[in-house]
Amino acid sequence: MRRTRIVATIGPASESDEVLLDLVKAGVDVFRLSFAHGDIPSGVARLRRVRALAPDLAIMVDIPGPKIRAGSFGTTPVTLTVGDHIELTEGFDKTSTASNIVVERLHVLAQLQVGDKIHIGDGGVSLLVEQPGPKAKAMVTSGGTVMGKPGLSLPSSLVNDRLPTDDDRERLEALRTESFEILAVSFVRSAFDMVSVRTALSRDDVMLMAKIETGEGVENLDEIIAVSDAIMVARGDLGVRMPIEEVPHLQKEIVRHGVRYARPVVVATQMLESMTHSQVPTRAEVTDVANAVLDGASAVMLSGETAIGDDPVATVTTMDRIVRRAEEYFDYEGWGASLGVQQIGAGTRSTRITAAITGAAWRAAMEEKAVAIVACTRSGMTARAISRFRPPMPIVAITPSDATARQLRSSWGVEEIYVSPAQDIDELCEVAITRLKRSGTAKSGDPIVIMAGSASGGAQITDTVRMLIVP
């Protein structure tokens, strides 16, 4: 079993029914749909179609936040060459060219200053402002190709929108009754941002993922993690807002902090970028993916590679091979031993008990070399809490909720099992043993560890650990 999850972004290259189904077969665990591109009705229609085609996978919806985008360059790559002089104009639904870039935000160009830098997309193409104004002038200082509607990274002082933005609220309203598991929130700078988005969405059945891509987000990391359900290391925007040499170290820090809190952590941006138009990744990209796995990431994400790439399915297949090989080298025992029993939430009684119980379960499973750890869970928290120890044996989640089962597709090392809700702990143990024997994971005489809530502990608290020998 591959423990690290794969997230694939859906776009023009991958939105056909045939390709979507092939991506599921290739090993995608989570489909990401960006609501920053296109109109809302089209986004909702795409979401419904993906849900119908992949009913067991998790769906992540990404809202834009205060991100500024360029008018579309079209589907053919446009080359910007170092030294070229470009005009910037404000507008909407207009086409950008190699000589004129449309900025889809009003009243920002006049606020620019001579010498300001503008990064396009993930920062590969950069401009230097020579003249601010409604028709600003800039020079290309780092060249490359652009296509579609890339993001524009302007000085952070010009982007002070509070979350959720008006555009975000419009999308949240349209998504209120739709079926999806994860909402990715862009440009999170504080815990208040996440609390505000949660209030606006008003849904308890959707996990909120904070995208860490600003200096403020890094500074307020712990408070953001505490009020979020999952975290994304959004290296594209992070890399243009922070010194580039800091990104690898920030990635490690964000991953480890997120995992300590039992939050799934996704590492994103340019993981297999060259496979957008090539059949083989670079050696550096292969190493990058492997290092994300060794860092303890819960999932690795493909963006343009599957959204606009030449062969999305081959890219996922390649990612799967790299991840599986890296996992063979992962230090499972060392990771858990160094983690310790950490707080996994806001310090409530139930989270403290869950943290202690899952720590005990991990130690028992490691000492007795259990063949599996079973987490009986309604919300998914018990499974995510044991997942943070990164045990070498499979984690099996037994849940009465199909929504929880899909959410757990974003959690490291968890296999989901959906069962009926009316079962006590003895019945759950029987279900676990039967499933593990049927799958070939366990045989007679093998030890397994089971975590569940007792009748006295209450439905919301995991307070019991059992070590069972398979009959």
Long-range contacts (C-beta under 8 A, 24 or more apart in sequence): 1-394, 1-413, 1-415, 2-27, 2-320, 2-323, 2-324, 2-327, 3-327, 3-390, 3-412, 3-413, 4-293, 4-297, 4-298, 4-299, 4-300, 4-323, 4-326, 4-327, 4-412, 5-29, 5-30, 5-264, 5-298, 5-299, 5-300, 5-409, 5-410, 5-411, 5-412, 6-30, 6-299, 6-300, 6-301, 6-302, 6-316, 6-319, 6-320, 6-323, 7-31, 7-32, 7-60, 7-266, 7-268, 7-299, 7-300, 7-301, 7-302, 7-410, 8-32, 8-301, 8-302, 8-306, 8-312, 8-316, 9-33, 9-34, 9-301, 9-302, 9-303, 9-304, 9-305, 9-306, 9-307, 10-46, 10-50, 10-306, 10-307, 11-37, 11-304, 11-306, 11-307, 11-308, 12-75, 12-307, 12-308, 13-306, 13-307, 13-308, 13-309, 13-310, 13-312, 14-306, 14-307, 14-309, 14-312, 15-46, 15-49, 17-49, 17-53, 19-312, 19-313, 20-50, 20-53, 20-54, 21-53, 21-54, 22-313, 23-306, 23-312, 23-313, 23-316, 24-53, 24-54, 24-57, 26-313, 26-316, 26-317, 26-320, 27-316, 27-317, 27-319, 27-320, 28-57, 28-316, 29-57, 29-58, 29-299, 29-409, 29-410, 30-57, 30-58, 30-59, 30-60, 30-181, 30-182, 30-299, 30-409, 30-410, 31-57, 31-58, 31-59, 31-60, 32-59, 32-60, 32-61, 32-62, 32-184, 32-301, 32-303, 33-59, 33-60, 33-61, 33-62, 33-180, 34-62, 34-64, 34-307, 35-61, 35-62, 35-63, 35-64, 35-171, 35-175, 36-62, 36-63, 36-64, 36-67, 36-69, 36-186, 37-148, 37-149, 40-170, 40-171, 40-174, 41-174, 43-171, 43-174, 44-174, 44-175, 44-178, 47-175, 47-178, 47-179, 47-180, 48-178, 48-179, 51-179, 51-180, 56-405, 56-406, 56-409, 57-406, 57-409, 58-181, 58-182, 58-406, 58-407, 58-409, 58-410, 59-179, 59-180, 59-181, 59-182, 59-406, 60-180, 60-181, 60-182, 60-183, 60-184, 60-209, 60-410, 61-175, 61-180, 61-182, 61-183, 61-184, 62-184, 62-186, 63-164, 63-167, 63-168, 63-171, 63-172, 63-183, 63-184, 63-185, 63-186, 64-165, 64-167, 64-168, 64-171, 64-186, 65-161, 65-163, 65-164, 65-165, 65-168, 65-185, 65-186, 65-187, 65-188, 65-211, 66-159, 66-160, 66-161, 66-163, 66-165, 66-186, 66-187, 67-151, 67-186, 67-187, 67-237, 68-103, 68-104, 68-105, 68-108, 68-151, 68-152, 68-153, 68-154, 68-159, 69-104, 69-149, 69-150, 69-151, 69-152, 70-96, 70-101, 70-102, 70-103, 70-104, 70-120, 70-146, 70-149, 70-150, 70-151, 70-152, 71-95, 71-96, 71-101, 71-102, 71-103, 71-104, 71-149, 72-96, 72-148, 72-149, 73-97, 73-146, 73-147, 73-148, 73-149, 73-150, 74-147, 74-148, 75-147, 75-148, 75-308, 76-147, 77-145, 77-146, 77-147, 78-145, 78-146, 78-147, 79-143, 79-144, 79-145, 80-120, 80-125, 80-140, 80-143, 80-144, 80-145, 80-146, 81-140, 81-143, 82-140, 82-141, 82-142, 82-143, 83-139, 83-140, 84-139, 84-140, 84-143, 85-130, 85-137, 85-138, 85-139, 85-140, 86-127, 86-137, 86-138, 86-139, 86-140, 87-135, 87-136, 87-137, 87-138, 88-118, 88-127, 88-135, 88-136, 88-137, 88-138, 89-134, 89-135, 89-136, 90-134, 101-152, 103-152, 104-149, 108-154, 108-158, 109-133, 109-134, 109-135, 109-136, 110-134, 111-158, 112-136, 112-154, 112-155, 112-158, 113-155, 116-154, 116-155, 117-141, 117-155, 118-152, 118-153, 118-154, 119-152, 119-153, 119-240, 120-146, 120-150, 120-151, 120-152, 120-153, 121-146, 121-150, 121-151, 121-236, 122-235, 122-236, 122-237, 122-239, 122-240, 122-269, 122-270, 123-153, 123-236, 123-239, 123-240, 147-308, 148-308, 151-236, 151-237, 153-237, 153-240, 153-241, 156-214, 156-215, 156-241, 159-187, 162-193, 162-196, 163-187, 163-188, 163-189, 163-193, 163-194, 163-196, 163-197, 164-196, 164-197, 164-200, 168-197, 168-200, 169-200, 172-197, 172-200, 172-201, 175-201, 176-201, 176-202, 176-203, 180-206, 181-206, 181-207, 181-403, 181-406, 181-407, 181-409, 181-410, 182-206, 182-207, 182-208, 182-209, 182-229, 182-230, 182-407, 182-410, 183-207, 183-208, 183-209, 184-209, 184-211, 184-232, 185-209, 185-210, 185-211, 186-211, 186-213, 186-234, 187-211, 187-213, 187-214, 187-217, 187-237, 188-212, 188-213, 188-214, 188-217, 188-224, 188-228, 189-214, 189-216, 189-217, 189-220, 190-216, 190-220, 190-223, 190-224, 191-220, 191-223, 191-224, 191-226, 191-227, 193-224, 194-224, 194-227, 194-228, 195-227, 198-227, 205-403, 207-407, 207-410, 209-264, 209-266, 212-238, 212-250, 212-254, 213-237, 213-238, 213-241, 214-238, 214-241, 215-241, 215-242, 218-242, 218-250, 218-254, 221-253, 221-254, 221-257, 222-257, 225-257, 225-258, 225-261, 225-263, 226-261, 226-345, 226-346, 227-346, 228-263, 229-263, 229-264, 230-258, 230-263, 230-264, 230-265, 230-266, 230-298, 230-410, 231-258, 231-263, 231-264, 231-265, 231-266, 232-265, 232-266, 232-267, 232-268, 232-301, 233-265, 233-266, 233-267, 233-268, 233-297, 234-268, 234-269, 235-267, 235-268, 235-269, 235-270, 236-268, 236-269, 236-270, 236-303, 239-269, 251-292, 251-295, 252-295, 255-292, 255-295, 255-296, 255-297, 256-295, 256-296, 258-298, 259-296, 259-298, 259-339, 259-388, 259-390, 260-339, 260-342, 260-343, 260-344, 260-388, 261-342, 261-343, 261-344, 261-345, 261-388, 262-344, 262-345, 262-355, 262-381, 262-384, 262-385, 262-387, 262-388, 263-384, 264-298, 264-299, 264-384, 264-410, 264-411, 264-412, 265-296, 265-297, 265-298, 265-299, 266-297, 266-298, 266-299, 266-300, 266-301, 266-410, 267-292, 267-295, 267-297, 267-299, 267-300, 267-301, 268-300, 268-301, 268-303, 269-301, 269-303, 270-303, 271-300, 271-301, 271-302, 271-305, 271-319, 272-302, 272-305, 272-315, 272-318, 272-319, 273-304, 273-305, 275-305, 275-309, 275-311, 275-314, 275-315, 275-318, 276-304, 276-305, 276-308, 276-309, 276-310, 277-309, 277-310, 278-310, 279-311, 279-314, 281-318, 286-322, 289-319, 289-322, 289-323, 289-326, 290-322, 290-323, 290-325, 290-326, 290-329, 293-322, 293-323, 293-326, 293-327, 293-330, 294-326, 294-329, 294-330, 296-335, 296-390, 296-412, 297-412, 298-387, 298-410, 298-411, 298-412, 299-410, 299-412, 330-390, 332-390, 332-391, 332-392, 333-366, 333-392, 335-389, 335-390, 336-362, 336-366, 336-389, 336-390, 336-391, 339-388, 339-389, 339-390, 342-388, 344-381, 344-384, 344-385, 344-388, 345-381, 349-461, 350-460, 350-461, 351-381, 353-457, 353-461, 353-462, 353-463, 354-381, 354-382, 354-385, 354-461, 354-462, 355-385, 357-451, 357-462, 357-463, 357-464, 357-465, 358-382, 358-385, 358-386, 358-388, 358-389, 358-451, 358-462, 359-389, 360-465, 361-386, 361-449, 361-451, 361-465, 362-386, 362-389, 362-391, 364-449, 364-465, 364-467, 365-391, 365-393, 365-449, 366-391, 368-447, 368-449, 368-467, 369-447, 370-446, 370-447, 370-448, 370-449, 370-467, 371-436, 371-441, 371-442, 371-446, 371-447, 371-448, 371-470, 372-396, 372-432, 372-436, 372-441, 372-442, 372-448, 372-449, 373-448, 373-449, 373-450, 373-451, 374-398, 374-428, 374-429, 374-432, 374-436, 374-448, 374-449, 374-450, 374-451, 375-414, 375-451, 375-462, 376-425, 376-428, 376-432, 376-450, 376-451, 376-452, 376-453, 376-462, 377-404, 377-462, 378-404, 378-459, 378-460, 379-404, 379-460, 380-404, 380-407, 380-408, 380-411, 381-462, 382-451, 382-462, 383-408, 383-411, 383-414, 384-408, 384-411, 384-414, 385-462, 386-451, 387-411, 387-412, 387-413, 387-414, 394-441, 396-432, 396-435, 396-436, 396-441, 398-428, 398-431, 398-432, 424-455, 425-450, 425-452, 425-453, 425-454, 425-464, 425-466, 428-452, 429-466, 429-468, 433-468, 433-470, 433-471, 436-470, 437-470, 442-470, 443-470, 444-470, 444-471, 445-469, 445-470, 446-470
